[in-house]
Amino acid sequence: MRRKNLLKLILLVVLLAWGVYQLYPTFRVSSLEKTQTAYLTRLSQLTGTDQRQLLSALRVGELEARVNAATASMDQQRRQEARELSAKLITLRTKMDKLEPKALRQGLDLVGGTYLVYEADLHQLARTLARDRDDRFGEILAIVDKRARSENLDFFDVLAEEFKARNIPLNRYYGKRGQSDDVILKELREEAKDGIARTLEVLRNRIDQFGVSEPVIAPQGDKRIVIELAGVQDIERAKRVINTTALLEFKLLREPEVTLSVLQDIDRAVKRMRGKGAVEELAAAAKEDTTKALPEGRRAQEQEIDLSKLFGREEGAEAPTEAAKGESTVVVDQQTFEEYPFFSLLRYVEGTDQISVPEQNVAAIKRILQLPEVQKVIPRDGEFLWGAQPYVSRGQRFHQLYFVKKEPELVGAYLKTADVAFGGGETSVRAGQAEVHFELNSEGAKIFRRVTGANVGRFLAIVLDGKVYSAPRIKERIPGGSGRIEGNFTREEARDLAVVLRAGALPAPVEVIEERTVGPSLGQDSIEKGKLSAIVGAALVVLFMIVYYRMSGVIANVALALNIFFLIAALAGLRATLTLPGVAGIVLTVGMAVDANVLIFERIKEELRTGKTIKAAIDAGYARAFRTILDSNVTTLITAVVLYQFGSGPVRGFATTLSIGLIINMYTAIVVTRMVFDYITDRYALTKLSI
């Protein structure tokens, strides 16, 4: 018996050592976080910078640069203290970065942060996978998308039904000629599954570079992705980094004479529609803007005009109210709008090479370009794209409009690296401005060299997600395969853009279907309430066991403490995330653990009443209670497994802690307490058991 107890004791010591090893990083990180908070508070006071911004800069390795910029004009003493604090924080962060992956993670409901659920856009993915994309295909795909969403049906099942209803084989647009619909449908599903898996990986790469500590990124069902960013409160910035498709393209601008010809065709189409009410619908979209595609050297004579006056109002139509007038006006050049209505909405701005549109006219131009009559005159191999950001000239805001070739000369798949840099002062405007410098791989550099060499003198637009960031003129053949993306970027915006470019484009576009942000104060409140409930529950159980079962109750309480210790250590070892439902699982585990000891103690008391010796009563009590305890724990464990299998998020957190707690309970409630009783009965000649 002694030899058996010695083995149990050795096992217990080993498990205790393992638990301490697993929990050390958690306790150490908690201690370092307090020190980090104290340093950040002082540094925030010295630099006048928000603590969250300092923490974000620290996580992405830009703290020193941020501190140097903030303290450049301060006195020597404050600057020196700030630099010393930043150095200490960097050292501290290095230690935390090593320990955090091993520490117990806390969920959003405990520390605050951002919770997002994304759904892959199968409509866009199916369009991308198509071999041909004519108008009929677009109409069918739109119907499929609408039906799948409204009726909650499988997208590819609906796709097959709609094609079959029109007697169109899927191989007309997908797969190879002669392939059956079933084979193509199977391939499409596999492509979609692979696309979502690659999307998951791209999102993981982006978020890793975003500077978030221990993010949770997991698939949910066939086409959804759950993202939890603990500690991130700037939900809009997180969404910008995640949502950006990051489709980088290099497109040649069409020749000036071609662009002018297309604009003239559009102008004639708009002129034909005047007085027919066809353009009246523009009134709901127009907003503010200012200057026109005029011959260089003459300024536009601008006047704000209601769209109904410009294009004519249908008889019987009501005049716009005062509230609506601001939303139904455009700025036109009075000298040209009667003869050239579309041109009157555009401007020539000195110092620019492309079409400029006053900001007030942008919405109207967008609607005009979407009109069926206008779409007919735009060549199929060309498209209009807007500049990514407006610019200001003489106090007025303009957006640039580009007419480019639809097919790109080069795409972002050939991108090798992308980093943030700052304008070196080639012009006074660009000096010190954040830019994104990129480099292409060898194959991309070869294509870039060929394209630039064959199009010297033309403009090459750098397009990201359908917006033109810059359109430099090709002055000579570029052999190096490198370039830069300019824009009115802040340092943060440029870094985010570099992140999504490095991580790669999303194979399947995603859209947010659920989002919520938990503030740190709410998280802290949850922590305090969770702690309080766990402490009060455990204290009541401990008190009951001591009062009712006396010394045996103390032994049960020791086993209970070990149960909780091993449970938290196991969660840390499994790199699990502790959430409020997880805390609830721990509290329930406490109840289950005590229940096992109550069963054992009651069996022992029954055996003692029959006149058995203390040792015999203990042996019989454990033997008789074991089967009941095993049945109870196994049935509860099966329930927990089912919850984990079919549940998600909080339900899984609860099921995880409950399952682990039940398994550990079988050891602590039966093995550990029995070992203590055996030690006491072997060492002391007891005449009465305190139970």
Buried (B, 14 or more C-beta within 10 A) or exposed (E): EEEEBEEBEEBBEEBBEBBEEBBBBBEBBEEBBEBBEEBBEEBBEBBEBEEBBBBBBBBBEBBBEBBBEBBEEBEEEEBEBBBEBBEBBEEBBEBBEEBBEBBBBBBBBBBBBBBBBBBBBBBBBBBBBBEEEEEEBEEBBEBBBEBBBEEEEEBBBBBBEBBEEEEBBBBBBBBEEEBEBEBBBEBBBEBBEEBBEBBBBBBBBBBEBBBBBBBBBBBEEBBBBBBBBBBBBBBEBBBBBBBBBBBBBBBBBBEEEBBBBBBBBBBBBBBEBBEEBBBBEBBEBBBBBBBBBBEEEEBBEBEEBBBBEBBBBEEEEEEBEEEBEEBBBBBBBEBBBEEBBBBBBBBBBEEBBBBBBBBBBBBBBBBBBEBEBBEEBBBEEBBBBBBBBBBEBEEBBBBBBBBBBEEBBBBBEBBBEBBBEBBEEEEEEEEEBBBBBBBBEEEBBBBBBEBBEEBEEBBBBBBBBEBBBBBEEBEEBBEEBBBBBBBEBEBBBBBBBBBBBBBBBBBBBBEBEEBEBBEEEBBEEBBEEBEEBBEEBBEEBBEBBBEEBEEBBBBBBBBBBBBBBBBBBBBBBEEBBBBBBBBBBBBBBBEBBBBBBBBBBBBBBBBBEEEBBBBEBBBBBBEBBBEEBEEBBEEBBEBBEEBBEEBBBBEBBBBBBBBBBBBBBBBBBBBBBBBBBBBBBEEEEEEEBEB
